[in-house]
Amino acid sequence: MSIETGSKYDGKVTGITHFGAFVELPGGKTGLVHISEVADSYVKDIKDHLSVGDTVTVKVVKIQDDGKIALSIKKAADKPPGEKGRERPETSRQSDEQSQSTFEDKMSRFLKDSEDRLSTLKKQTESKRGGRSTKR
């Protein structure tokens, strides 16, 4: 059986390392699922998601010239229509007007915030050290 890029296969996990899992594909070939391709969320320990002997559905991401096969479990999962990849949720600080502001506006806001923080830090540090604000 010929392994093709973009195809999905069922495979068996044959080995686990700190950087990913080795999966045996049909035809006896083995590929690697990198730890970043195991799940949509952050994976700290791959052993929490996979174990040796598990059967998983993988998608062939890339076949290198030297024969190494890169696989992905998260790309093989069927997502509901309308759901895109990992998107960051809108935070309360990010509004439409802020996202449409110019670079100069963002830079001046950053400089003002930075100066405020620096002056607050200096005041706190000087009072602890007995700086200018203390009586002698």
Secondary structure, DSSP 8 states (H G I E B T S, - for coil): ----TT-EEEEEEEEEETTEEEEE-TTS-EEEEEGGGS-SS--S-GGGT--TT-EEEEEEEEE-TTS-EEEESTTTS---TT--S------TT--HHHHTS-HHHHHHHHHHHHHHHHHHHHHHHHHHHT-TTS--
